[in-house]
Amino acid sequence: MAKKRIAKMIRLFLTLFIPFISFAQTNDDVRLLMSSDKETKSKALLRLLSSKEVATFPILNAINGKKLFVYKGNLVTIGKKNSTEEKVTYQVMHLFPEVKTLTDANNKTLKISLNDLSAVKFSRKERLSITPLLPYINLTSVDKDVRKLAYTQFQNKSQFSDLAILKKAAAEETNTELIRFANETMLAIQLKNSKNSDSQLKHIMALEKNKGDNTAFILNTFLENNKYLEDKVQTKIKQSVTNLNSRSTRIDWIQNLFSGLSLGSILILISLGLAIIYGLAGVINMAHGEFMMIGAYTTFCVQEVFKMLADGSLNDAFFWVSIPIAFLVSGIFGLVIERLIIRKLYGSPLQSLLATWGVSLVFIQLARTIFGDLTSVKAPSLLSGGWHVAPQLVLPYNRIFIIVITIVMILATFLFLYKSTYGLRIRSVTQNRNMSACLGISTKKIDAMTFFIGSGIAGIAGCCMTLIGNVVPDMGQTYIVDSFLVVVTGGVGNLIGTIIAGLGIGQFTKMLEPVFHAVYGKVIILGIIIFFLQFKPKGLFPPKGRISDD
């Protein structure tokens, strides 16, 4: 009896104190890596490799990448590079016992030159000894995608001994998606090592509840590799796979609906100004897409100015400042084109079409000459990433912003057209130009104002387009045909018709793309619109006034 008590006390002692002893040894080995004696460093590295302590993985990763340094008596590695005319500096991260970016007295990220760091060097043979541990080391990588791939690789293994390391790595994880990946990986290993049906059912239900990306594949693979499972286990696996596949289908539909809403918002934003211009003047403005391009390049220029004049803390502010500037710059370009070219071509649709097409070609070539073939705008950090509504359902913030700004522009346009004096004059000229002139309205000023506003709205559309693609000289050509389809289908100059047509075309496009692919889907959409116009040649909401009489 006394022997059993002594044995129990010894086990309790070992359970409580071995982790502290192990951590103390690990801490000593980490410090020995900074030793000037090569043999001491080598032995310390071997002990760290054999311990498989998760806290040391960032150090091993830095050794593998030849990026381990000593700074003020601590092991560090370099991060983001910062280049200036004077010197090149790096962000520096402390590695043990936790990874954290070093900051100065003002709590700002510390930027250090390589000359201020002392490199910790290891031989090629010592670095190669780390290779077998790379799958484990990647679990603590700074790169989210690397960590995700590491968890996925462990799903194909059945070593029960890996669970301890996976649990420690998952405990340090803060990303919701990767926590789900880690849980899926651990449950998959536990399922493969389950010895009875009750344990198998428990892990199958936990996997289904976790809703991981690869759960259906894991369950199907387990079913195929275990032919003699009990009937209740096989039934549960098939039911879980069916539930997961049904859920995946529903999520795909929701994603397509959101993508259609996003595309529809883009079409509305681009078509809004075109609808106003076409409704007022009856001008087929083929250069409207280039006003969008001007807005995009204005955003790029504002970004570059902020890089030169503002410090790093204001880098994201450029985008919010560029929205009104893009409106003004595009609006001024539209005003100039109206004054110099289009004003002389009112009442001549064919000539105005050819003239604006020529203007668009000039703008495209001018942009290519000044900016080159490809530039890009960095999205502000506020609009990076997405809203995780549910597992596997992420709505990008940049597209949510486009939807929101489209709603704002629709409301602003509505208030301007229907609640202001100038809006009343624009509607009056749209319906009857001669009668409006007789009442003392300056139709030339109204024309100029309309082109300014319509072109400015296109500029805002271009600013928003920088969030979802690169800025290229011919980017306006991509959307000009779709914009005219929206305007004609909704009814020339009709705000409600433009909104309904834009959303309808956007939704139909995204619904047809998964089935018929993008090109064939576009052809089908065009066919549907042609068929629709056979019965409603003036669109959903036919125009009134001067244009309807032409």
Residue pairs with C-beta under 8 A, 6 or more apart in sequence:
22 51
22 53
25 47
25 51
26 48
26 51
26 53
26 55
26 56
27 96
27 97
28 44
29 44
29 45
29 47
29 48
29 51
29 56
30 44
30 48
30 56
30 59
30 75
30 96
32 40
32 41
32 43
32 44
33 41
33 44
33 45
33 48
33 59
33 68
33 75
33 120
34 70
34 73
34 75
34 120
35 41
35 44
41 120
41 122
42 122
42 126
45 63
45 122
45 126
45 129
46 129
48 56
48 59
48 60
49 60
49 129
49 130
49 133
52 133
52 136
52 165
54 136
54 139
54 140
54 165
54 168
54 169
54 172
55 96
55 97
55 98
56 96
57 133
57 136
57 137
57 139
57 140
57 169
58 77
58 95
58 96
58 99
58 140
59 68
59 75
59 95
59 96
60 130
60 133
60 137
61 137
61 138
61 140
61 141
62 68
62 75
62 77
62 95
63 120
63 122
63 126
63 127
63 130
64 127
64 130
64 131
64 134
64 137
66 121
66 127
67 77
67 78
68 75
68 76
68 77
68 95
68 119
68 120
69 75
69 76
69 77
69 78
69 92
69 117
69 118
69 119
69 120
70 76
70 117
70 118
70 120
71 92
71 102
71 112
71 116
71 117
71 118
74 94
74 95
74 96
75 94
75 95
75 96
75 120
76 92
76 93
76 94
76 95
76 102
76 117
77 92
77 93
77 95
78 90
78 91
78 92
78 93
78 114
78 117
79 90
79 91
79 92
79 93
79 101
79 142
80 90
80 91
81 88
81 89
81 90
82 88
82 89
82 90
82 91
82 111
87 113
88 113
88 114
89 111
89 112
89 113
90 111
90 112
90 113
90 114
91 101
91 102
91 109
91 110
91 111
92 101
92 102
92 110
92 111
92 112
92 117
93 99
93 100
93 101
93 102
94 100
94 101
94 102
99 140
99 142
101 109
101 110
102 109
102 110
102 112
103 109
103 110
104 110
130 137
135 150
135 153
135 154
136 150
136 165
136 169
138 146
138 147
138 149
138 150
139 147
139 150
139 151
139 165
139 166
139 169
140 147
140 169
140 172
141 147
141 150
144 175
144 178
147 173
147 175
147 178
148 177
148 178
148 181
151 166
151 178
151 181
151 182
151 184
151 185
152 181
152 185
152 214
154 162
154 166
154 185
154 189
155 184
155 185
155 188
155 189
155 214
155 218
157 189
158 189
158 192
158 193
159 189
160 189
160 190
160 193
162 189
163 186
163 189
163 190
166 182
166 185
166 186
166 189
167 186
169 182
170 179
170 182
170 183
170 186
173 179
173 182
176 388
177 388
177 391
180 210
180 211
180 212
180 391
181 212
181 213
183 210
183 212
184 207
184 210
184 212
184 213
184 214
184 215
184 218
187 203
187 206
187 207
187 210
188 207
188 218
190 199
190 203
191 200
191 203
191 204
191 207
191 218
191 222
192 222
194 200
194 203
197 229
197 230
197 232
197 233
200 229
200 233
201 232
201 233
201 236
204 219
204 233
204 236
204 237
204 240
205 236
205 240
207 215
207 218
207 219
207 240
208 215
208 240
208 243
208 244
211 244
211 247
211 390
211 391
211 392
212 218
212 391
213 392
215 240
215 244
216 240
216 241
216 244
216 245
216 248
219 237
219 240
219 241
219 244
220 237
220 241
222 237
223 229
223 234
223 237
223 238
229 237
248 392
251 390
251 392
251 393
252 514
254 393
255 393
256 510
256 511
256 514
257 507
257 510
258 395
258 399
259 399
259 510
260 503
260 506
260 507
260 508
260 509
260 510
260 511
261 403
261 503
261 506
261 507
262 399
262 402
262 403
262 506
263 506
263 509
263 510
264 502
264 503
264 504
264 505
264 506
264 507
265 402
265 403
265 406
265 502
265 503
265 506
266 402
266 406
266 461
266 464
266 465
266 479
266 506
267 479
267 482
267 483
267 486
267 502
267 505
267 506
268 406
268 410
268 486
268 498
268 499
268 502
268 503
269 402
269 405
269 406
269 409
269 457
269 460
269 461
269 464
270 288
270 289
270 292
270 458
270 461
270 479
270 482
270 483
271 482
271 483
271 486
271 487
271 490
271 498
271 501
271 502
272 409
272 410
272 413
272 454
272 457
272 495
272 498
273 288
273 291
273 453
273 454
273 455
273 456
273 457
273 458
273 461
274 285
274 288
274 454
274 458
274 483
274 484
274 487
275 486
275 487
275 490
275 492
275 493
275 494
275 495
275 497
275 498
276 413
276 417
276 426
276 450
276 453
276 454
276 457
276 493
277 283
277 285
277 288
277 450
277 451
277 454
277 455
278 284
278 285
278 487
278 492
278 493
279 430
279 492
279 493
279 494
279 543
279 547
280 426
280 429
280 430
280 446
280 447
280 450
280 493
281 342
281 346
281 447
281 450
281 451
282 346
282 347
282 349
282 546
282 547
282 550
283 342
283 345
283 346
283 349
283 352
283 356
284 349
284 352
284 353
284 356
284 484
285 342
285 352
285 356
286 353
286 356
286 357
286 359
286 360
286 480
287 337
287 356
287 357
287 359
287 360
287 363
288 356
288 454
288 455
288 458
288 476
288 480
288 483
289 360
289 458
289 475
289 476
289 477
289 478
289 479
289 480
289 483
290 359
290 360
290 363
290 364
290 476
291 330
291 333
291 334
291 455
291 458
291 459
291 462
291 476
292 330
292 458
292 459
292 461
292 462
292 465
292 475
292 476
292 479
293 363
293 364
293 367
293 462
293 471
293 473
293 474
293 475
293 476
294 326
294 329
294 330
294 333
294 363
294 459
294 462
295 326
295 327
295 329
295 330
295 458
295 459
295 460
295 461
295 462
295 463
296 326
296 377
296 462
296 463
296 465
296 466
296 471
296 475
297 367
297 371
297 375
297 462
297 471
298 322
298 325
298 326
298 329
298 330
298 459
298 462
298 463
299 318
299 319
299 322
299 326
299 377
299 462
299 463
299 466
299 471
300 371
300 375
300 376
300 377
300 466
300 471
302 318
302 319
302 321
302 322
302 325
303 318
303 319
303 322
303 377
303 378
305 318
306 314
306 315
306 317
306 318
306 321
307 315
310 317
310 318
315 378
316 380
316 381
316 382
318 380
319 377
319 379
319 380
319 383
319 463
320 380
322 463
323 405
323 460
323 463
326 459
326 460
326 462
326 463
327 456
327 457
327 459
327 460
328 456
328 459
329 459
330 455
330 456
330 458
330 459
330 460
330 462
331 452
331 453
331 455
331 456
331 459
332 452
333 455
334 451
334 452
334 454
334 455
334 456
334 458
335 448
335 451
335 452
335 455
337 356
337 359
337 451
337 455
338 447
338 448
338 451
338 452
339 448
341 355
341 356
341 359
342 352
342 355
342 356
342 451
343 444
343 447
345 351
345 352
345 355
346 352
346 447
360 476
360 477
360 480
364 473
364 474
364 476
364 477
365 473
367 473
368 473
371 471
371 473
373 472
373 473
374 470
374 471
374 472
375 470
375 471
375 472
376 466
376 470
376 471
377 466
377 467
377 471
379 398
379 466
379 467
382 397
383 397
383 398
383 401
383 467
384 397
384 398
385 396
385 397
386 394
386 395
386 396
386 397
387 394
387 395
387 397
387 400
388 394
389 395
398 467
398 468
399 467
399 468
401 464
401 467
402 464
402 467
402 468
405 460
405 464
409 457
409 460
410 495
410 499
413 457
413 495
414 495
415 423
416 422
416 423
416 453
417 423
417 426
417 427
417 495
418 427
422 446
422 449
425 436
425 441
425 446
426 446
426 449
426 450
428 435
428 436
428 439
428 441
429 436
429 441
429 443
429 446
429 447
430 493
430 545
430 546
430 547
431 544
431 545
431 546
432 545
432 546
433 443
433 546
436 443
436 446
437 443
462 475
462 476
465 475
469 475
482 505
485 501
485 505
485 526
485 529
486 498
486 501
486 502
486 505
487 498
487 501
488 529
488 533
488 539
489 497
489 501
489 504
489 505
489 529
489 532
489 533
489 539
489 540
490 496
490 497
490 498
490 499
490 500
490 501
490 502
490 539
490 540
490 541
491 497
491 498
491 538
491 539
491 540
491 541
491 542
491 543
492 538
492 539
492 543
492 547
493 543
493 547
494 539
494 540
494 541
494 543
496 541
497 539
497 540
497 541
500 540
501 539
501 540
505 525
505 529
508 525
508 528
509 521
509 522
509 525
512 520
512 521
512 524
512 525
513 521
515 521
516 524
533 539
536 542
538 548
542 548
